[in-house]
Amino acid sequence: MKDKKYNKGFVILTAAIVAFGGLLFGFDTGVISGALLLIKQDPALAINGMPELPERIQEWIVSITVLGAAIGAMSSGRISDKLGRKKIIIITAFIFAAGSIGLALANSVALLIIWRFIVGIAIGVASYTVPLYISEVSPSHARGALVSINQLAITVGIFASYLVDLGFAEVAEGWRWMFIVGLVPSLILGIGMFFLPETPRWLLTNNEEDNARKVVNKVGEPNPEKIIDDIKVSLKKEGKQLSTRKALSAKWVRPALIIGIGVMLFQQFVGINTIIYYSPTIFEMAGFGAESGSPVYDAILPSLPIGAINVIFTIVAIFLVDKWGRKPLLYLGLIGMVLALVALGIGFTFHESISSSTLRYIAFISMIIYIPFFAISLGPIAWLLISEVYPTKIRGVGMSIATMVNWLANFVVANTFLSLGKITTGQMPAPTGDDMITNPGGAFFIYAVIGILGLIFVYSYIPETKGHTLEEIEQHFQAGKHPKEL
Ligand code: BGC
């Protein structure tokens, strides 16, 4: 296991191509923030001659994608176990490509909503099949870094979407261009996948031992025959008991299900997407002015440092995750996020006792601190852990369940952020003058409490998977041992 020699070039290139699926996940979730600003005012899409689309409709255009992702994830797990990892990713790339074209050409709100839903399905499928694929081809000692390339691609996708939004912000019907850009990564993914092999673990599940051996050799595993033997032993044990339904209810599979669902709930309920989706709104609440004369620019600009920091610290995570391990990064990340959330909570809740410039300062610094702590921990590691803990035969289904939970939780957070603030800390005067706006302080406190619960969950239930092969992890669970003991 200490032997670090493997075919790095092949494995990294493979992970990089597959990670275009992650890039599309990030791009298509991020692009709407800027596109919406133009869509809502486009006369070609106007409803009953109104100058702006009603807020309810705008909310649907944004959130239907998240629902589509939950449905895509939920309904495709078995397909990825049956058809194979490679084929399902190719199909997904095709849906992404169709979605980019469909969105760019949409000439009514109804069509926009339908295409956003279809793209959502692709995002849902890509969000777990990419880490699944990378995990199943990677050598164990580099698996953490390689699977985290997916999260890097997500963050690059989000950042790229902000830049694209900025680039087309002043162009007539710029939103169409914003969407069509997604076609490029879709094609790279779809075409690139044709040249990549199916994963050895899926091949062995389907009795294609020779092909599996070829892939393991290509990866340059130091001890290929041991890998093949271990996979076969695991599959044999699984084979006795595993139809999908039986497997999901088997007692030894339960901890894996709890880990997968738990880690996804915490990833979302610490409130990451209030920052990713609402950072312009939060900055506005904290009193950042709109001075440049271009409201679209003003709304997109503050997101840029957030997006860039997210990318940079995901790279840091890639270097640390196989050295420090998963759990130390989770502890560090959660502690940092909780502190930043408490600072945000205090700043907004006690806004009356501090000056408006102090509030601006607190909001900006806290958000800038929160992001790197997420990026080194729950961002990459949640997706990594779900690619590690399930037995091979039901890895697709297991990951799809955890991923569905992720997207549903995302939906709940994005849809309740403002109401949570209103219920707990009420309203405060808008920085610009007479209006009253929601005070988000209480929502941040709630996310902080969830972060503390997350720390307890990591300590008491999460296994340290660093350096173990997928088969060793599976055998640990099969032996009925507590996850923490790995
Ligand atoms: C999460 C997304 C989030 C992104 C931010 C991903 O791991 O699943 O919900 O928007 O990280 O970087």
Residues whose N, C-alpha, C, O or C-beta is under 5 A from the ligand:
A	BS01	BGC	T155 I276 G379
